[in-house]
Amino acid sequence: MLLGAVFFVTIFYACILVLRKLAVLAVRKCGDNWATRRIRRNQNIPVVVTRFLLEGCVEIGMSAMISVIMIEKETFQNGWEVIAILCAFLSLILLLLMPIFFLKIRPTFLEAVREAGGDRSASRYAPLFEEYRVDKSALLYPVVFFLRRYLMIIILTTMPSVGFAQIFTQMYATVFVIQYLWRVFPFENTFLNRQEIINECTVLCASYPLLTFTSFLRDEDRRIEFGWVVVAIILFNLFFNIAVLVVQLTRQNYRRIKFWYIRRQKRKEIKLRLEAIHAR
């Protein structure tokens, strides 16, 4: 487990180096166009670091916290474990700085967009906020995201045997996120806001049956029944998100095919007109 932090940090820095090399090669080979500009924007170091921590927040935080908790005197007699502890502390520091980072770049992003007349790409942090509305409250969603996971990481690592604390923490945090999503609607896409609310509601619904797996209920048969309820809720959420993804991909492909067909028809019309002109 101590090597978990080493693994995450190593993969992280390796990805940064690979992305930077690919971006440099792409710019050299392809020149300056929209694709290379997008690559340069997305390989921005703060953006890469933040996305990495967003995607792996729980895994990195759990690994780092467990590594710190397992520190003993014997730990420092092994060179690998010393490196792992240092990586764990580094990971925790980066995670704890994320909300402060978002609070700091939020006014910078808003000012850059305002000066550019609403153009998000004017800010170097645009990839981090491309799905959110240009609003102070909406841009707080990443902060809420990190704080919720901090709470779960602390509860899971410091009280691993207290099931009631873990379940009720999850429930209260989910209720808070639902209220935030309902009042703010942080995403630019209205349906995405509704989808997130539905996802959080299913998480909340799945939390209640988990109480039966604590000392609250001793009957094993009833626990199995409530376990099937949890499975049904998870499957509902899974199939719902898959259906949404399939519908979105179908719409995108339909629009692309339609656009391609219209362009093809226009080219044929232009070709026929030119042939008619030359025939005269």
PyMOL commands that set and color helices and strands:
alter all, ss='L'
color gray80, all
select helices_A, chain A and resi 3-30+34-42+45-55+57-69+73-77+79-115+120-122+126-129+138-158+163-184+190-213+220-279
alter helices_A, ss='H'
color red, helices_A
deselect
rebuild
show_as cartoon
